[in-house]
Amino acid sequence: MKKLLLTLWMVFFFVASAFAAININIADQQTLESLPGIGPAKAKAIIEYRNDHGSFQSLEQLTNVKGIGDKLLEKIKAEIEL
């Protein structure tokens, strides 16, 4: 019974983690690269923008990062948070 409960808890944890939004204010490069349309260059640009300007105050502020426009923002909006 304990093994079953442990297994169910682990499955729930991993499923919940898979649907967790990525916080763009603290995510590292590898995590940012897991977003659709964000490769190494854009992930680095997000981190550099964040370092130069401070935390993002809105998701729309991502469009100030070179290479990220309205279309890409709409594509990743459901997967990110502040």
N, C-alpha and C positions, 0 to 999 in steps of 0.2 A: 504494500500500500504506500509506503514512504517513497519507494522508487517511482511509482506512478505519479504521485503528487509532485515530486521533484521534476520529473520529465514534463509534466503539464506546465509547471511554473516556468521552466526553461523555454519551452515552446512559446508561451505567452510573452516572455521577456524578449525573445528574439524577434517575434512578429511585431511587437510594439516598437522595438528599436528600429525596425525596417521602415516604419511609417513616421518616425520622428523627424520634425523639420530641422534643418541645419541652421544654426545661429550664425549669421554672416559676420557678427562682431567678434566671435571667438574661434571660428573654424580655422583649422590649419589648411595648408595648401592641398594636401591629399584629400581632405574632406570636401573642400570646394570643388576639386576636380571630379568628384563623384556626381556632381550636378550635370544634367544634360546641357551640352553646348559650352561647358566651361572646361577648357584644357589648361595646361600648365601656364601659358602666358596670361590668360584671363584671371586665373586663380592668383597668380603673382601680382597682377595689377590691382585686384581687389584688396589684397593684403597691404600693398604699398599705399593705396588710397586711404585705407583705414589707419595706417600708421601716420600718414601725413595730415589727415583731417580729423582724426578721432573717430569714435564709433558712428556707425550709420544711425541716423535718426528716423529714417523711413526706408522702406524697400525701394521706393522710386529713386532714392538717392544713388542707387546702384548704376543708374544710367549716366552718372557723372564719370564712371570708370571707363577708360578707353576700351572699346570693343564690346561694350554692353549697351544695347539699345532697347527700345520698347518691346520689340518682338521677343528678344531673349529673356527679358524680364518677365513677360507674360508666361513664357515657357517654364520658368523655374519658380515663379511666385508661390505656387502651392507647396513647394519643397523647402522654402526658406523662412526664417523668422529673424527678429531682432533680439 
